[in-house]
Amino acid sequence: MIHQPRDIDELQSIVRRKQPLRIRAGGTKGLLSQSSARIGTLDMQAFSGIVEYQPTEFTITVGAATPLSMIRDELRGNNQFLPFDPPLIDQGATIGGTIAAGLSGPGMFRFGTIRDYILQVRMVDGLGNAVCVGGKVVKNAAGFDVPKLVVGSLGRLGPITEVTLKVFPDLECRQTLVLEATRFEDAFALQNQLAGSPLGIEAIDLLPPAKLLVRVCGSAAATNHLVDRIASICQAASVSWSIAEDNASWEIMQSWRWHQESERLIKIPISPRVQSKLNELLSAQHAPRRYSARAMSLGFAGLRKSQSECSKRSPMSSGSPRWCSAVNLLAFVSEANEKMPSPHASSKPSIHTTFSVP
C-alpha cells in the first residue's frame, strides 16, 4: 500500500498506525530498503521545495523530498554550492534520501561529509510526534548535536520532513588531473602521498589497474600552482599525467555508472594497509572497483548478485576459493584488520558498512 501524506498532520496520522513503512521520495536508492508485500510505502513527494534561502547567511532550508538538482540550481544563482558533493544528483536523488543514506561524494576529502553541514532537522518520530532539532544559525553550540543522528539512519528514527543546511561560496576554478602509473601498488603509494600532502587537494580516486583522478580547486592562480606541484611529484615518481575535463571525469563516479545494474554495490571503509590485498581478491573476480581517499579510505566494488551464496571459507586462508559475495568481502576486511592492526588504537578503522543502489 502506498501512503501519500499531503502535510504534517496526515504524516503523523500514518506513522501513529505503527505499521512498517518504506520511505521513498526520489527512488534512487531503493535497494537500501527491504522490499516486502507486508511493508507499506510512504511517498514523501509532498514535502518538496525550498522553504527559505538566505545567501548572506549561507543557509538554505528545504523540504526533505526536494531534488538535489533543484538545490544545486538555486545555489548556483548566488555562486554557492553543497560542499559535501552529493552523488546521484542528475538521477533525481533528494536531500532527505541523501541524508538518510549518509552519502557524500569525492569532495568530502577536503570539505567533510554531509553530517558536517546539517544545522536543523524537522521530522516525525516513531510515536508520530513532530520533532525539530538543531537551529537555523551556523554558530549554534546549544545542547546536543542531535541532527547528526539522522545521517545514515535509513529512516529508522522517522521520516524527515525538512532540513536546514550550511552552504559554501563556490570556488573560482577546478581542474582534474589524470595520473597513470604502471602498477596498482605505485598508484596506491602515490594516492597516499598526495592525500598526506599539504596541497589542499579536493578529491583523489584510484581506478584500477593504476589510474588516479585528482581534483584541485581554488582561484585560477592557486589551481595552476597546485597543478604544477602535482606535476613535479609525478615526475619524481616517474608517473605520467594529463589534464582532463573536470565534470566528465567525476560524473561517472557521482552517477554510479561505473558498475553494472546487475551488480550489487558494496561500500567498505578500510585500512590503507589492507587495500592492496583487497584489490587483489576483487581483481581475481573481475569486479569493477574504485578507492577513494577520504577521512577513512573507502573501497567501492560491484559484485554480481548471483554470487551471494559463495563459499564461507575464510578469504585470508591459504587455498581460498574464488569468491565475491558481500558476506565474504566483509569477512576479509574484518580478518585483515585483525591480522594487521593499526599502530595507533585511536585510529583503528571501523568496518562492515555496506549498501546497494540501482
C-alpha positions as CSV (number, residue, x, y, z in Angstrom):
1,M,0.0,0.0,0.0
2,I,1.3,3.5,-0.9
3,H,0.7,6.3,1.6
4,Q,0.9,9.9,0.2
5,P,0.6,12.4,3.0
6,R,-0.1,15.9,1.9
7,D,1.0,17.6,5.1
8,I,2.5,17.0,8.6
9,D,-0.9,16.1,10.1
10,E,-1.5,13.4,7.6
11,L,2.0,12.1,8.0
12,Q,1.7,12.0,11.8
13,S,-1.6,10.1,11.4
14,I,0.0,7.5,9.1
15,V,3.0,6.9,11.5
16,R,0.8,6.5,14.5
17,R,-0.8,3.4,12.9
18,K,2.5,1.7,13.8
19,Q,2.8,-0.2,10.5
20,P,6.1,-0.9,8.8
21,L,6.8,1.7,6.2
22,R,9.3,2.0,3.4
23,I,10.1,5.7,3.0
24,R,10.5,6.9,-0.6
25,A,11.0,10.2,-2.5
26,G,13.3,10.2,-5.5
27,G,13.6,6.4,-5.6
28,T,17.3,6.4,-6.5
29,K,18.4,4.1,-3.6
30,G,15.6,1.6,-3.4
31,L,17.9,-1.4,-2.7
32,L,18.7,0.2,0.7
33,S,15.2,-0.7,1.9
34,Q,13.7,-4.1,2.4
35,S,11.1,-5.0,-0.2
36,S,8.1,-6.9,1.1
37,A,4.4,-7.0,0.4
38,R,3.8,-6.5,4.1
39,I,5.7,-3.2,4.2
40,G,3.8,-0.1,3.0
41,T,5.4,2.7,1.0
42,L,5.5,6.2,2.4
43,D,5.7,8.6,-0.5
44,M,7.2,11.9,0.7
45,Q,6.9,13.8,-2.6
46,A,4.6,16.5,-1.0
47,F,7.5,17.6,1.3
48,S,9.4,19.2,-1.6
49,G,10.5,22.7,-2.3
50,I,12.8,25.5,-1.0
51,V,11.3,26.9,2.2
52,E,13.9,29.6,3.0
53,Y,17.2,30.6,1.5
54,Q,19.5,33.2,3.0
55,P,22.5,33.6,0.7
56,T,24.1,36.2,3.0
57,E,23.9,33.7,5.9
58,F,25.0,30.7,3.8
59,T,22.0,28.7,4.9
60,I,19.1,27.0,3.0
61,T,16.0,25.3,4.3
62,V,14.3,22.8,2.1
63,G,11.7,20.0,2.2
64,A,13.1,16.5,2.6
65,A,11.9,15.4,-0.9
66,T,13.5,18.4,-2.6
67,P,15.6,17.1,-5.5
68,L,19.3,17.9,-5.1
69,S,19.3,19.3,-8.6
70,M,16.8,22.0,-7.5
71,I,19.0,22.9,-4.6
72,R,22.1,23.0,-6.8
73,D,20.5,25.3,-9.3
74,E,19.2,27.6,-6.6
75,L,22.6,27.9,-5.1
76,R,24.3,28.5,-8.4
77,G,22.3,31.7,-8.8
78,N,24.3,33.1,-5.9
79,N,27.6,31.4,-6.7
80,Q,27.3,28.9,-3.8
81,F,27.3,25.1,-3.6
82,L,26.9,22.0,-1.4
83,P,30.5,21.2,-0.2
84,F,29.8,17.5,0.6
85,D,29.5,16.7,-3.1
86,P,26.3,14.6,-3.1
87,P,26.0,11.8,-5.6
88,L,23.1,10.9,-7.9
89,I,22.1,14.5,-8.4
90,D,21.1,14.1,-12.1
91,Q,19.4,10.8,-11.3
92,G,16.8,12.5,-9.2
93,A,18.2,12.0,-5.6
94,T,16.6,14.1,-2.9
95,I,18.2,15.8,0.1
96,G,16.2,13.6,2.6
97,G,17.3,10.3,1.0
98,T,20.9,11.5,0.8
99,I,20.9,12.3,4.5
100,A,19.2,9.1,5.4
101,A,21.7,7.1,3.4
102,G,24.6,9.1,4.7
103,L,26.1,9.6,1.2
104,S,28.8,12.1,0.3
105,G,30.9,12.4,-2.8
106,P,34.6,12.5,-3.5
107,G,34.7,16.2,-2.5
108,M,34.3,15.1,1.1
109,F,38.1,14.5,1.2
110,R,38.6,18.3,1.6
111,F,35.3,19.6,2.8
112,G,33.9,16.9,5.0
113,T,30.8,14.8,4.9
114,I,27.1,15.6,4.8
115,R,26.8,15.4,8.6
116,D,29.1,18.5,8.9
117,Y,26.6,20.7,7.1
118,I,23.2,19.8,8.7
119,L,22.0,22.6,11.0
120,Q,18.4,21.7,11.7
121,V,16.1,18.8,11.0
122,R,12.3,18.5,11.3
123,M,10.9,15.0,11.3
124,V,8.2,12.8,12.7
125,D,9.4,10.2,15.2
126,G,8.1,6.7,15.7
127,L,5.4,7.8,18.0
128,G,4.0,10.2,15.5
129,N,5.3,13.3,17.2
130,A,6.6,16.3,15.1
131,V,10.2,16.9,16.2
132,C,12.5,19.8,15.5
133,V,16.2,19.5,16.5
134,G,19.1,21.9,15.9
135,G,18.8,25.5,14.8
136,K,19.0,27.6,11.6
137,V,22.1,29.5,12.5
138,V,25.6,28.4,11.6
139,K,27.2,29.1,15.0
140,N,24.9,27.1,17.3
141,A,26.5,25.4,20.2
142,A,23.4,24.9,22.4
143,G,22.6,21.4,23.5
144,F,23.5,18.1,21.8
145,D,24.2,18.0,18.1
146,V,21.1,15.7,17.5
147,P,20.6,16.4,13.8
148,K,23.7,14.3,13.0
149,L,21.8,11.3,14.3
150,V,19.7,11.1,11.2
151,V,22.7,10.8,8.9
152,G,22.8,7.2,7.7
153,S,19.7,6.2,9.8
154,L,17.8,5.0,6.7
155,G,14.6,6.3,8.2
156,R,14.7,4.2,11.3
157,L,14.3,7.3,13.5
158,G,11.3,8.5,11.4
159,P,10.7,10.3,8.2
160,I,12.5,13.6,7.7
161,T,10.2,16.5,6.5
162,E,12.6,19.5,6.4
163,V,16.2,20.2,6.7
164,T,18.4,23.3,7.1
165,L,21.9,23.1,5.5
166,K,25.0,25.2,5.7
167,V,26.4,26.0,2.2
168,F,29.7,27.4,0.9
169,P,30.7,30.1,-1.6
170,D,31.6,28.3,-4.9
171,L,35.2,28.2,-6.0
172,E,36.6,30.1,-9.0
173,C,38.3,27.2,-10.7
174,R,38.5,23.4,-10.6
175,Q,40.9,21.2,-12.5
176,T,41.2,17.4,-12.7
177,L,44.5,15.6,-13.4
178,V,44.7,12.0,-14.6
179,L,47.8,10.2,-13.3
180,E,48.8,7.0,-14.9
181,A,51.2,4.6,-13.0
182,T,52.4,1.3,-14.2
183,R,51.3,-0.9,-11.2
184,F,48.4,-0.7,-8.7
185,E,51.0,-0.6,-5.9
186,D,52.6,2.5,-7.4
187,A,49.3,4.3,-7.9
188,F,48.3,3.4,-4.3
189,A,51.5,4.7,-2.9
190,L,51.1,8.0,-4.9
191,Q,47.5,8.3,-3.6
192,N,48.7,8.0,0.0
193,Q,51.5,10.5,-0.7
194,L,49.1,13.1,-2.2
195,A,46.5,12.5,0.5
196,G,49.0,13.3,3.2
197,S,50.4,16.3,1.5
198,P,49.6,19.9,2.5
199,L,48.4,20.7,-1.1
200,G,44.7,21.1,-0.2
201,I,43.5,18.6,-2.8
202,E,39.7,18.3,-3.1
203,A,39.4,14.7,-4.2
204,I,41.6,11.7,-5.0
205,D,40.1,8.5,-6.5
206,L,42.1,5.4,-7.5
207,L,40.8,3.5,-10.5
208,P,42.4,0.1,-11.0
209,P,44.6,-1.1,-12.5
210,A,46.7,2.1,-11.9
211,K,44.9,5.4,-12.7
212,L,44.4,8.3,-10.3
213,L,41.9,11.1,-10.6
214,V,43.0,14.2,-8.7
215,R,40.8,17.3,-8.4
216,V,42.2,20.6,-7.2
217,C,40.2,23.8,-6.6
218,G,40.6,27.5,-5.7
219,S,41.4,30.6,-7.5
220,A,42.8,30.3,-11.1
221,A,46.3,31.2,-9.9
222,A,46.2,28.8,-6.9
223,T,44.8,26.0,-9.0
224,N,47.5,26.4,-11.6
225,H,50.2,26.4,-8.9
226,L,48.7,23.1,-7.4
227,V,48.8,21.5,-10.9
228,D,52.5,22.4,-11.2
229,R,53.2,21.0,-7.7
230,I,51.4,17.7,-8.5
231,A,53.2,17.5,-11.9
232,S,56.6,17.7,-10.1
233,I,55.6,14.9,-7.7
234,C,54.5,12.8,-10.7
235,Q,57.8,13.5,-12.5
236,A,59.8,12.4,-9.4
237,A,57.7,9.2,-9.2
238,S,58.0,8.5,-13.0
239,V,54.2,8.8,-13.4
240,S,52.6,10.3,-16.5
241,W,49.9,12.8,-16.1
242,S,47.5,14.9,-18.1
243,I,44.6,17.4,-17.6
244,A,41.1,16.1,-18.1
245,E,37.7,17.7,-18.4
246,D,36.6,18.2,-14.8
247,N,32.9,17.5,-14.9
248,A,33.1,14.5,-17.2
249,S,35.9,12.9,-15.1
250,W,33.7,12.7,-12.0
251,E,30.3,12.3,-13.4
252,I,30.6,8.6,-13.8
253,M,31.5,8.2,-10.1
254,Q,28.8,10.5,-9.0
255,S,26.1,8.7,-11.0
256,W,27.4,5.2,-10.0
257,R,27.6,4.3,-13.7
258,W,31.0,2.6,-13.4
259,H,29.4,-0.7,-12.4
260,Q,26.6,-2.7,-14.0
261,E,23.0,-2.6,-12.9
262,S,23.1,-6.4,-12.4
263,E,25.8,-5.9,-9.7
264,R,25.3,-5.1,-6.0
265,L,27.4,-2.1,-5.0
266,I,29.3,-2.5,-1.7
267,K,30.9,0.3,0.2
268,I,33.6,-0.6,2.7
269,P,35.7,1.7,5.0
270,I,39.1,0.0,5.1
271,S,42.6,0.5,6.5
272,P,45.0,1.5,3.7
273,R,47.3,-1.3,4.8
274,V,44.8,-3.9,3.5
275,Q,43.8,-2.1,0.4
276,S,46.3,-3.9,-1.9
277,K,45.2,-7.3,-0.7
278,L,41.5,-6.4,-1.1
279,N,42.2,-5.2,-4.7
280,E,44.0,-8.5,-5.4
281,L,41.0,-10.5,-4.4
282,L,38.5,-8.3,-6.2
283,S,40.7,-8.4,-9.3
284,A,40.5,-12.2,-9.4
285,Q,36.8,-11.8,-9.7
286,H,37.0,-9.1,-12.4
287,A,34.9,-6.9,-10.1
288,P,34.7,-3.2,-11.0
289,R,36.0,-1.2,-8.1
290,R,37.3,2.2,-7.1
291,Y,39.1,3.5,-4.0
292,S,38.6,7.0,-2.6
293,A,40.9,8.8,-0.3
294,R,38.7,10.4,2.4
295,A,38.7,10.8,6.1
296,M,38.9,7.0,6.0
297,S,39.9,5.0,2.9
298,L,36.8,3.8,1.1
299,G,36.5,0.9,-1.3
300,F,33.6,0.5,-3.7
301,A,33.0,-2.8,-5.5
302,G,30.3,-4.0,-7.9
303,L,29.6,-7.6,-7.0
304,R,27.3,-9.9,-9.0
305,K,24.1,-10.7,-7.1
306,S,24.1,-14.3,-8.4
307,Q,27.2,-15.0,-6.3
308,S,25.6,-14.2,-3.0
309,E,25.8,-17.9,-2.0
310,C,29.6,-18.3,-2.4
311,S,31.7,-20.4,-0.1
312,K,32.0,-19.3,3.5
313,R,35.7,-20.2,3.7
314,S,37.9,-17.5,5.0
315,P,39.3,-15.5,2.1
316,M,42.5,-14.9,4.1
317,S,43.3,-18.7,4.4
318,S,45.6,-20.5,2.0
319,G,44.0,-22.1,-1.0
320,S,41.0,-19.8,-0.6
321,P,38.4,-20.3,-3.3
322,R,37.4,-17.6,-5.8
323,W,34.6,-15.6,-4.2
324,C,32.9,-12.2,-4.4
325,S,29.9,-12.3,-2.1
326,A,29.3,-9.4,0.3
327,V,29.5,-11.7,3.3
328,N,33.0,-13.0,2.4
329,L,34.1,-9.5,1.4
330,L,33.3,-8.1,4.8
331,A,34.8,-11.2,6.5
332,F,38.0,-10.5,4.7
333,V,38.1,-6.9,5.9
334,S,37.4,-7.9,9.4
335,E,40.1,-10.6,9.5
336,A,42.6,-8.5,7.6
337,N,42.3,-5.6,10.1
338,E,42.7,-8.0,13.0
339,K,45.9,-9.5,11.4
340,M,47.3,-6.1,10.6
341,P,46.1,-3.7,13.4
342,S,46.6,0.0,13.3
343,P,49.7,1.1,15.3
344,H,47.5,3.7,17.0
345,A,44.5,2.3,18.8
346,S,42.6,5.6,18.3
347,S,43.0,5.4,14.5
348,K,41.8,1.8,14.1
349,P,39.2,1.9,11.3
350,S,35.6,0.9,11.6
351,I,34.4,-1.7,9.1
352,H,31.3,-3.6,7.8
353,T,29.4,-0.8,6.1
354,T,27.5,-2.0,3.0
355,F,24.9,-0.5,0.8
356,S,23.3,-1.2,-2.6
357,V,22.0,1.2,-5.2
358,P,20.4,0.6,-8.6
